[in-house]
Amino acid sequence: MGERRDDSTTVKAHYTTDDIAGRIVAAVRKVMGDEAPLTPDVLAQIDHFHGGGIASTRDLVAALQPQAGERILDIGSGIGGPARWIAGTFRCHVTGIDLTPAFCRAAEQLNQVTGLVEQVRIVEGSALAMPFDDGSFDRAYSQNVVMNIADKPGFFREASRVLKPGGLLALSNVAAGPNGPPRFPVPWATSPDASFLSSPAETRDDLERAGFEILRFEDTSAKTAAARKALRERLEREGLPPLGFHIFMGERITEAQINGARNAEEGRTSSVEILVRKPPD
């Protein structure tokens, strides 16, 4: 996930754990058996590390519409679940960039396990200064990353720079809600020090100032409310499922997910799905 320009160490520390890929493979084998194929679909219960899991990724790519042979960029790629799923499903090439070294190493190992090293490339680096040439990618996406980034205008300008003219950017973000600051911890931050939420209106303004044409801007808070409430109630009633984010983030993720859902229910956070286009030359 993303970073604050002047405090990236805090963000890295929040996400860093040991032997992420090994623990994921062992958990899948324990639950599904030693002969279970390690495909992007099988791993999707664990490695789509953002609100909504693979269902949210499907919604995002329905808007982005990646095409076979295109070069796609995942900004804040985490352990690479969406990148692998998109590359395998749409026969395109996905480059993921992430700030956290442990996430990058895990993503590379899981690319090997799933046989997708030729289709998915992982780069360790900052979303605010990406090591890519101008106009390198046909399309780009980012899921639940900007909450860790203070310099959101810089994030959007950099995303625009690496897109080809006419390229699309799809975003799925947690945004500030109208009813006060969120409860912590949340999945992206243990405390307010690493959390930077913008309102939907501020997000729209930042995108327009970065030169993007807004094709779709939807507040999805109401649409996702029932699912978030069901997740909270299930976690409070049953605890952690056999497979989930806790496999690599630890049991601390339980309180964070419960708070994430409660924040949405109380209007402390909102959620937005966005599709924008870099103007053609």
PLY file of the C-alpha trace (Angstrom):
ply
format ascii 1.0
element vertex 281
property float x
property float y
property float z
element edge 280
property int vertex1
property int vertex2
end_header
0.00 0.00 0.00
1.00 3.66 -0.06
3.06 6.17 1.85
3.45 9.56 3.41
6.39 11.34 1.80
8.07 12.23 5.10
7.16 9.19 7.20
7.28 6.14 4.98
8.96 4.18 7.78
5.71 4.21 9.78
3.77 2.79 6.84
6.35 0.10 6.11
6.37 -0.96 9.75
2.58 -1.25 9.80
2.56 -3.73 6.91
5.79 -5.66 7.49
5.57 -9.26 8.72
7.78 -12.31 8.20
7.53 -15.12 5.62
4.28 -13.86 4.14
4.25 -16.13 1.08
5.23 -19.21 3.07
2.44 -18.68 5.57
-0.12 -18.12 2.83
0.82 -21.31 0.98
0.83 -23.33 4.22
-2.60 -21.99 5.20
-4.11 -22.86 1.81
-2.62 -26.35 1.94
-3.95 -26.89 5.46
-7.49 -25.86 4.53
-7.73 -27.14 0.95
-5.27 -30.03 0.88
-1.82 -30.54 -0.58
-3.18 -31.09 -4.08
-5.14 -27.82 -4.28
-3.95 -25.76 -7.27
-2.31 -22.50 -6.23
-4.05 -20.24 -8.72
-4.96 -16.54 -8.44
-8.58 -17.55 -7.80
-7.63 -19.91 -4.96
-5.36 -17.34 -3.33
-7.95 -14.58 -3.71
-9.42 -15.33 -0.27
-6.17 -13.99 1.20
-4.21 -11.84 -1.24
-6.71 -9.15 -2.32
-5.74 -7.01 0.67
-8.31 -4.23 0.54
-11.91 -3.65 1.53
-14.27 -5.92 -0.36
-11.62 -8.44 -1.43
-11.92 -9.95 -4.89
-15.47 -8.62 -5.29
-14.08 -5.09 -5.14
-11.36 -6.01 -7.65
-14.02 -7.32 -10.04
-15.95 -4.06 -9.73
-12.81 -2.08 -10.43
-11.80 -4.02 -13.55
-15.36 -3.82 -14.87
-14.74 -0.08 -15.04
-11.10 -0.26 -16.15
-11.70 -2.93 -18.84
-8.10 -4.11 -19.32
-7.41 -5.59 -22.74
-5.22 -8.51 -23.75
-1.64 -7.45 -24.41
-1.91 -4.11 -22.62
0.50 -2.86 -19.96
-1.34 -2.19 -16.71
0.01 -0.51 -13.57
-1.06 -1.42 -10.01
-0.12 1.47 -7.71
0.28 0.12 -4.19
0.19 -3.52 -5.24
0.61 -5.09 -1.80
1.26 -8.82 -2.04
0.08 -8.85 -5.64
-3.29 -10.59 -5.55
-5.17 -8.21 -7.86
-2.18 -7.96 -10.22
-2.03 -11.75 -10.61
-5.78 -12.11 -10.99
-6.01 -9.36 -13.62
-2.98 -10.61 -15.55
-4.27 -14.17 -15.61
-7.88 -13.29 -16.37
-7.29 -10.69 -19.09
-3.97 -11.93 -20.57
-2.29 -8.59 -20.05
0.97 -7.58 -18.36
0.69 -5.99 -14.91
3.43 -4.06 -13.14
2.91 -3.58 -9.42
4.73 -0.97 -7.36
4.71 -0.98 -3.56
6.62 0.77 -0.80
6.89 -2.20 1.60
9.83 -4.57 0.89
8.18 -7.51 2.66
5.10 -7.17 0.47
7.21 -6.98 -2.69
9.18 -10.12 -1.79
5.96 -11.99 -0.99
4.38 -10.87 -4.27
7.40 -12.11 -6.23
7.29 -15.47 -4.47
3.57 -15.87 -5.10
4.10 -14.94 -8.74
6.46 -17.91 -8.91
4.00 -20.21 -7.16
1.19 -19.29 -9.55
3.35 -19.40 -12.68
2.85 -15.73 -13.51
6.39 -14.34 -13.40
6.25 -13.48 -17.10
3.00 -11.56 -16.76
3.45 -9.80 -13.42
6.42 -7.61 -12.48
6.87 -6.20 -8.98
8.84 -3.01 -8.30
9.73 -1.71 -4.85
9.30 2.04 -4.82
7.32 5.16 -4.01
4.00 6.03 -5.60
5.15 9.65 -5.45
8.28 9.09 -7.56
7.75 5.99 -9.71
10.78 4.68 -11.64
8.91 4.51 -14.94
9.17 6.57 -18.11
6.44 8.99 -19.09
3.58 7.27 -20.90
4.63 3.73 -19.93
1.19 2.24 -19.26
-2.12 1.85 -21.06
-4.18 1.76 -17.87
-3.61 1.98 -14.11
-5.51 1.29 -10.92
-5.11 1.71 -7.19
-7.13 0.17 -4.38
-7.19 1.55 -0.84
-3.74 3.14 -1.08
-4.17 6.90 -0.87
-5.28 6.72 2.79
-1.56 6.34 3.62
-0.46 9.24 1.40
-0.49 12.85 2.57
0.48 14.29 -0.82
-2.55 13.23 -2.81
-2.07 15.84 -5.58
1.44 14.46 -6.05
0.07 10.91 -6.20
-2.40 11.84 -8.94
0.14 13.87 -10.92
2.56 10.95 -10.90
-0.16 8.52 -11.97
-0.97 10.83 -14.89
2.68 11.12 -15.88
3.20 7.38 -16.35
-0.05 6.87 -18.28
-0.19 7.12 -22.05
-2.35 9.95 -23.42
-5.94 8.76 -23.25
-5.03 6.19 -20.58
-7.51 5.28 -17.83
-7.03 5.28 -14.06
-9.46 3.40 -11.80
-9.54 4.06 -8.06
-11.27 2.41 -5.14
-10.64 4.50 -2.02
-11.69 4.94 1.57
-12.50 8.62 2.04
-13.33 10.85 4.98
-16.89 10.70 6.22
-19.04 13.53 7.58
-19.23 12.34 11.19
-15.79 12.84 12.64
-12.45 11.01 12.56
-12.29 7.22 12.36
-11.75 4.83 15.22
-8.29 3.22 15.25
-6.74 0.81 14.53
-7.98 0.35 10.97
-6.56 -1.98 8.30
-4.33 0.75 6.83
-3.09 2.36 10.07
-2.67 1.65 13.74
-3.00 5.32 14.66
-3.78 8.67 12.98
-0.06 9.20 12.29
-0.22 7.14 9.08
-3.79 7.91 8.03
-4.65 10.72 5.61
-8.28 10.74 4.52
-9.66 13.23 2.02
-13.34 13.90 1.49
-14.91 12.84 -1.81
-15.10 16.52 -2.83
-11.40 17.04 -2.09
-10.56 13.91 -4.06
-12.49 15.15 -7.08
-10.72 18.51 -6.90
-7.29 16.89 -6.66
-7.98 14.71 -9.70
-9.17 17.63 -11.79
-6.15 19.73 -10.80
-3.92 16.83 -11.89
-5.51 17.19 -15.34
-7.73 14.11 -15.34
-11.12 13.97 -17.02
-13.59 12.38 -14.60
-15.66 9.68 -16.30
-17.24 8.20 -13.19
-17.25 9.29 -9.54
-19.49 7.26 -7.26
-19.89 7.36 -3.49
-20.37 3.65 -2.80
-20.91 3.93 0.96
-24.58 2.99 0.82
-24.00 0.20 -1.69
-21.39 -1.48 0.51
-23.08 -0.86 3.87
-24.82 -4.23 4.16
-21.66 -6.19 3.33
-19.57 -4.20 5.81
-22.12 -4.72 8.57
-22.31 -8.45 7.82
-18.50 -8.70 8.00
-18.41 -6.93 11.36
-21.16 -9.10 12.82
-19.50 -12.27 11.54
-16.12 -11.32 13.01
-17.71 -10.40 16.34
-19.76 -13.62 16.42
-17.38 -16.19 14.90
-13.92 -14.66 14.93
-11.47 -15.07 12.08
-12.21 -17.41 9.14
-9.77 -20.20 8.16
-8.38 -18.09 5.30
-8.08 -14.32 5.33
-5.81 -11.33 5.77
-4.83 -12.49 9.27
-2.69 -15.22 7.69
-0.04 -12.57 6.99
-1.16 -9.56 9.06
-1.80 -11.45 12.30
-4.83 -11.50 14.57
-4.52 -7.73 15.10
-6.40 -7.38 11.82
-9.60 -8.51 13.57
-10.00 -5.30 15.57
-8.91 -3.26 12.56
-11.55 -4.83 10.30
-14.27 -4.44 12.92
-13.34 -0.78 13.36
-13.24 -0.32 9.59
-16.79 -1.58 9.29
-18.00 0.40 12.30
-16.42 3.59 10.94
-18.38 3.15 7.72
-21.61 2.43 9.61
-21.16 5.55 11.75
-20.30 7.80 8.81
-16.73 8.33 9.99
-15.50 7.05 6.63
-17.01 6.79 3.18
-16.02 4.84 0.09
-15.65 5.97 -3.51
-15.09 4.29 -6.85
-13.62 6.49 -9.56
-12.70 6.22 -13.23
-10.71 9.03 -14.83
-8.92 9.53 -18.14
-5.72 11.32 -19.02
-6.59 13.63 -21.90
-5.39 12.52 -25.34
-2.65 14.59 -26.99
0 1
1 2
2 3
3 4
4 5
5 6
6 7
7 8
8 9
9 10
10 11
11 12
12 13
13 14
14 15
15 16
16 17
17 18
18 19
19 20
20 21
21 22
22 23
23 24
24 25
25 26
26 27
27 28
28 29
29 30
30 31
31 32
32 33
33 34
34 35
35 36
36 37
37 38
38 39
39 40
40 41
41 42
42 43
43 44
44 45
45 46
46 47
47 48
48 49
49 50
50 51
51 52
52 53
53 54
54 55
55 56
56 57
57 58
58 59
59 60
60 61
61 62
62 63
63 64
64 65
65 66
66 67
67 68
68 69
69 70
70 71
71 72
72 73
73 74
74 75
75 76
76 77
77 78
78 79
79 80
80 81
81 82
82 83
83 84
84 85
85 86
86 87
87 88
88 89
89 90
90 91
91 92
92 93
93 94
94 95
95 96
96 97
97 98
98 99
99 100
100 101
101 102
102 103
103 104
104 105
105 106
106 107
107 108
108 109
109 110
110 111
111 112
112 113
113 114
114 115
115 116
116 117
117 118
118 119
119 120
120 121
121 122
122 123
123 124
124 125
125 126
126 127
127 128
128 129
129 130
130 131
131 132
132 133
133 134
134 135
135 136
136 137
137 138
138 139
139 140
140 141
141 142
142 143
143 144
144 145
145 146
146 147
147 148
148 149
149 150
150 151
151 152
152 153
153 154
154 155
155 156
156 157
157 158
158 159
159 160
160 161
161 162
162 163
163 164
164 165
165 166
166 167
167 168
168 169
169 170
170 171
171 172
172 173
173 174
174 175
175 176
176 177
177 178
178 179
179 180
180 181
181 182
182 183
183 184
184 185
185 186
186 187
187 188
188 189
189 190
190 191
191 192
192 193
193 194
194 195
195 196
196 197
197 198
198 199
199 200
200 201
201 202
202 203
203 204
204 205
205 206
206 207
207 208
208 209
209 210
210 211
211 212
212 213
213 214
214 215
215 216
216 217
217 218
218 219
219 220
220 221
221 222
222 223
223 224
224 225
225 226
226 227
227 228
228 229
229 230
230 231
231 232
232 233
233 234
234 235
235 236
236 237
237 238
238 239
239 240
240 241
241 242
242 243
243 244
244 245
245 246
246 247
247 248
248 249
249 250
250 251
251 252
252 253
253 254
254 255
255 256
256 257
257 258
258 259
259 260
260 261
261 262
262 263
263 264
264 265
265 266
266 267
267 268
268 269
269 270
270 271
271 272
272 273
273 274
274 275
275 276
276 277
277 278
278 279
279 280
